[in-house]
Amino acid sequence: MAPAIGNAALGNWTSRAYHRSWLLAQANGLFDFFQHDSINPKGGFYDLDDTGRPLDAEGQVRGIHIAARAVHCFSIGALLGRPGASDVVDHGMDYLWNHYRDRKNGGYFWSLDNNGPVDSNKQGYGHAFVLLAASSAKTIGHPLADGMLADITEILNTKFWEPRHGAIAEEFTADWQPLDGGAYRGQNSNMHLTEALMAAFEATGDRDYLAKAESIADLVIRRAAGSVDWRVAEHFDAEWNLNKDYYHPNEMFRPAGTTPGHWLEWARLILQLWALGGKRIAWMPDAAKALFEQSMALGWDNDKGGFFYTLDWADKPAKRNKLWWPACEGAAAAHFLNEHLPSDYHEECYRKIWNVIERAFIDHRNGGWHEELTEDLVPSHALFPGKGDIYHALQACLIPLFPATGSLTKGITDAGGRL
């Protein structure tokens, strides 16, 4: 690959009008790709194929996180002033409230099809995204938002939250029995809950949300990741002891080893949490910087570009395919770091990551982004069958356009929608 062009020539991309216009154009392309064709008229949202058609128009199984992420992203669209975005929010909120919600036992089912629940278990990961959806919908005044926010908050507090650990349990059956004996705890659901708790704090001003987010970060990052040289450990037992040998067949949500994309995601979330909390927690900036540097040093493919999906505990690439979401989180983290801890290194990484996204992940022919590439950056579908999700890519495009002081909904609101 050609040598990097120095900062003196390029400066800070996020301050340049052209780059900002380019990012906005990519965000608009994602909105265009998903806004209409992902709507399932029977409720929820389709996964789309590479050309933007429903993968399974009749039998689509709909995971709750996809509906909740759509509500979050199109609430952002509504705040920006995108016509039709609020209609997508209406569609998603209706399905979350009237179909995913378990009216008998409380909580929210993991997945549905046209006939009702497919997986009726209650997952912490899914409930985290319901909190995010309700918080984002509240910022645009959606009529279901307050009721959903109160409901999901009570469920999280009474069913999932474990005060002695300062984090949530992972999963339950439909009637709230611990699944598989309650032996597993995972960082992934807690990481996304941290994002959602910050959004809920911004939307309501209730500092209990912020305190819970700080508690999770302290457990998962300061203590757990800090104990293994700033690698984010994924899998734990019920007492939050690290399980390096954990294996689960679901490589999408619980891959073995470590996942550099989550190190990047936490790098941004930690800085966001630090800013929201008044920059009073001293360990957070250094932790964010260390997480990012480890992900670039160990997870980035210096030969072909992109982040390896997983590493083993000897820091060697395990699953060598390249997914879109770590690249998205890398770009967003580099921007946050460059705003709070500016350096040539963070700027160079920001450009490097976007160059790979433009070259390999953005589908210039069909629209949307390829969600999975081989090690050689060729589109593939070993884990992800198509284009099912706007969330990571949209945030990567929009985060650099607003102040790095909170979530996108807060940044857009504080800016009055001005870019």
N, C-alpha and C positions, 0 to 999 in steps of 0.2 A: 504494500500500500504506500501511497505517496506520503512524504513527511507532512506533519501538521503545519498549517500556516500560523504564524505567531499572532499573539493577541494584539500587537501593535497595528496589524493590518485589519483585524476583524472586530476588535473591541468586544463589548458585551452584546450578544445577539438580542437579548430580550429588551434592550433599549433602542433597537433599530426598527424603524417604521415598517420596512419591508418584511422583516422576520415576523413581526407582530401580525401583519396582514396575512402572511402565509399561514401562521398558526390558526388564525380565525377562519381562513378558507378551509383548512383541514377539519376544523370543528364543524363547519357548515356542511361539509361533505359527509361527515358521520351522521349528523342530524338528517340530512337528505336520505341517506341509505336506510336508516332505521325507522324514521318517523311514521311512515305509512305501511310499508310492507311487513313490518314486524308485528303489527296489530292482529291478534287473533280475534275474529268477531265473536267467538264463543267464550272469550275471556282470556286474559293474560296475553302472552307474547310468544311468537314463533321464534325458534332458532332458524336462521337463514342459511342457505347454501352460498357458495362462492359468488353466484350471480345475483343474490338478493331475493331468491324465492324461498318459500317455506320448505324446510327439510321434510316435515311430516305434517301436511295440512290437516289430516284427519285425526291422527293419533298422538299428537304432540304431548309429551309429558313436560309439564312446566314447573321448573324449580322456583321456589319462592324468591331466591336472590335475584333472578333475572327481572321479575316484576318490580321488586323493590328498587333495583338499580335503575330501571327505566323511569320510575317515579322521580328518583333523585336527579337523574340527568335531564329530564324534561322540565323539572322545576327550575333547574339552572337555565334551560332554554327560555322558559317563561320570564325569568328575571332579566334575561338579556333582551327580551322583546321579540322572540321568535314566534311568528304566527303559527297557531295550531299546537304549540307545545303544551298548553294547559289542557287540551283535549286528551293528550296522551296521559297526562297526570291523572285526569278523571278516570280514564279507562283502567289504569293500574291501581289506583286507590280503591276503586270499586271492587276489583278482584281480590285485592289483599283483605279488605274488610269483610266482604260478603261471601268469600269462598275459601281463602286460606285460613281464616280465623276459625278456630275450633270453638263453636258456641256451647258445646257440652262441657268440655274439660278446661277450656282456656288455652291460650297460646296459639301458635300458627303451625300448620302442617308444612312439611318439607316440600312435597310435590303433589301436583294434581294432574288429571287429564279431564276430558269432557264429562266423565262419569263421577268425578269426585277424587278423594285422596288416593294417591298411588303409594306414597310413603307418608304415613301419618305420624312419624316420629317428630319430636320437637328438638330441633338442632340450634345450638347457640349461634352458629354461623348465620342461619336464616333469620333468627330473631334480631341479631345485630343489624341486619339490613332493613328489617321492618322499622327499627328505631331511626335509621338514617332516612328512610323514605318519609316517615311521619314528620321528622324534623325539617326536611327540605320542603315538604308540602306546606308546612306551617308558614314558611317564609313567603309563600305566594297566597296565603290566606285560604287554603283549600278547606272546605267545610267539614271534611272527615278528619282533618289533621289533629285537632286537639283531642278528640276522642281516642284516636289510634295511639297518639303519644302517651296519653294517660294509661291506656290499656297495656301497651308494650312495656312501659316503665314498671308497672306493677308486676307483670310477669317476670321481667328480668330481676327485679328486686326480691321477689318471693320464691321463685323457682330456680333461677340460675345462679344468682350471686352467692358466693361463699365468703363471708366476712373474714374468716380465719386465714384465707389465702389472699384476699383482695383481688379476686378475679372470678370468672364464671366457670361453672361446670359445663360439660360439652353437650350432652344429649340425654333425652328421655323418651320413653314410649308416649303414645298419645295420652295415656292417663297418668303420666308423670312418675312412672317407675324408672329408676336409673337403667339405662340401656347397657347391656353387657356387664352388669354389676357395678356400673359407674366407675370403672377402673381407669378410664382414659381422661386426660386433660390435654388440650391443644392450644398452641399459641395463635393459630390462624383465626379462630373465632374470636379470641380476645383482642387480637390486633384490629379486626374490623369493628369490634365493639368500641375500641378506643376511638376510631374515626367517628363512629356514630354518636358516642357520648359527647365528643367535642361539638358536633353539629347540634345536639340537643341543648347543650349549654348555651351555644350562640343563639338558638331560637327562643329559649325561655329565660335565660339568666339564672337558672337554678344551679348553684355551685356544687350540688351533690353529683351531678353528671361529671363535672370537671374533676372532682375528687376521686371518683371511680376511675376515670381515665388515667389520672396520675398514679393510682394504685396499681393498675394493670401494667403500666409502663415500668414502674419500679420493679415489679416481679419479673416480667418477661425480658426486659432489656437490662436494667442496672444489675440485677442479681443473676439471672440465668444467662443472658448473652455475655455479660461481663465476665462470667466465670469460665467461658470457653473462647476467650480472645475475640469477642465481638462477632461471633457467628450466632445467628438467631436459631436456637434449638426449637424444633417443631413439636416434639412429642414427649409427653410426661405421664407419670402415673397419677393416682388420685391425690397424692401428697406433693405434687409438683416436683418430683425427682425426675431428672432427665433420663429418657429411655433412648439410647443411641441405636438400639437394635430393633426398634419398632418397625413393623411392616404391616401394610394394609393394601389390599388390591386396588383401592381407589387412588390411582396416581394423580388424579386431577386435584383432589382436595387434601390427601394425606400421603404425599410421596415420602419415601424413605430418605434418610440422610438430611442434608440441609438444602435450603432453597434460597439462593442469593437474591432473587426478586423480593423476598420478604425482608431481607436486610435493607434493601433500597427503600421499600415502602415504609419501614419503621424509621429510617433516617429522616424522611419528610415528616412523618407523623410526630416524631419526637420534637422536631423544631417547631411545628405548629402548636403542639401542646405547651412547649416552653414559652412561646409568644403569648398564647391565650392566658397562661397562668401568670403573666406579668414578669417573665424571665427571672423568676426567683429560685428555680431549682437548678443548682449549679452544675450538676453532672450531665445535663441533657445535651448541650452543644457539643461537648467533646465526644459523647457517645454517638451522636448523629454523624459526626465527621468520621469516627472510627468505623462505624457500620458501612458507610459509603466507600471508604477506602478499601476495606476488606472485600466488598462485593466487586469492586473494579479489579483488585489484585488477584482474586481467586476465581471469580465467576465470569469475568469478561473474556471472550475468545479473542486474543490479540492477533490471531492469524486471519480468521474469517469475519469477525465481528459478531456482536450479539452476546447475550448472557446464556450460559448453559443453564438448563432447567434445574438440575440438582447436582450436588457434590456429595461424595462420601465423607466420612469423618477424618479421612486423611487428606482432605481438600482436593481430591481428584474428581474431574467430571464423571458423574454417574449416568444420568440421563442427559445426553448431549444435544437433544433437540433445543431449539430456540423458540420461546413463546413471546407473544406480543406484550403481555402484561409486565414482565420484568423490564423490558425496554421502556415502556410507558412510565413505570415507577422510577426508573433510573433518570429519565429526563426531568421528571418533577422533583426528584430529590436533589439533582444537581442544581436546579434553579433555586430551590429553597436554601441550599447551602451557599450558593453564590450571593444570595441576598443577605444572609445573616453572617456568613463567614467567607467573604469574597476572596477568591484566589484565582490565579491563572489555571490551576489544576481543575477546579470545579467548572470553570468556563470551557476549558478544552474537553472535558468529559461530556458536558452538555452538548457541545457541537458534535462530538464523536457519536453519541447515542442517536441524535436526530439524523445524522447522515445515514446510519444503518436503517433507521425507521423509514426514511424516505426511499432508500434504495431497495429494501427487501420486504418491509411489512405493509406499506401502503399499497393497496391494489389499484394501480392507476388505470387498469382496464375496466374492472367491474364495479369499482367503488368499495368502500369499507376497507378494513385492514385484514390481512391474513393473520389468523390467530396462532398459527403454528408453522414453523419452518424446520427443515432438517438442520443438521449441523452445518451443512453447506449453504444454508439460507434458501432452500428450495421449498415452496409451499407443500405442506403435508397435512395429514389428518389422523395421526396415531392416537391423539388424545381428544382433540376438538374437531367435531365433524363438519363444522362450517363457520359461520360468523354469527355468533349468538349474543353478543354483548357489546354495548356502546361504552360502558362505564370507564374502563381503564384508559382507553384511547382518548375519549372526550376530555377527561380530566387532564391528561398529559398536554393536550393542545391548549387548554384554557388556563391552567394554573399559572404559567409564566406571564399571563396578561394582567394579573391582578396582584395586589400586595401580598407578600408571603407572611401574613399575620393571622390567618385562620383558614377556614374552609372556603370553597368557591362561593357558596351562597352568601357568606358573610362579606367576602371581598367584593362581589358584584353589588350587593346591597349598599355597602359603605361607599362604593364608587358611583352610586346612582345609575348603574348599568353602563357607565362610560368606560371605554377601553383605554 
